[in-house]
Amino acid sequence: MLLRSTDRQPIDYPREGPGDTAFLFDAFLDWVAGRRNDHPTSVDDNLDCMALLFTANTSADRGEGVDALHFLNEAQAST
């Protein structure tokens, strides 16, 4: 789920072998080691994910629904 529209393209990963998380972790390690030029994710991907996590945690703490875009907008304003 993307909280906002973007022109990002999904990266291809082999269907055989490690799953999504393991593939991204391996790709990240390859990037750190200089074996690939592109980072496997983007700041925008990570902001979306963190906004959803903060929304879920805050919703659970408050016992009510919380606007995920609020957290995303706060994160974008602070960068």
Buried (B, 14 or more C-beta within 10 A) or exposed (E): EEBEEEEEEEEEBEEEEEEEEEBBEBBBEBBEEEEEEEEBBEEBBEBBEEBBEBBEEBBEEEEEEBEBEEBBBEBEEEE
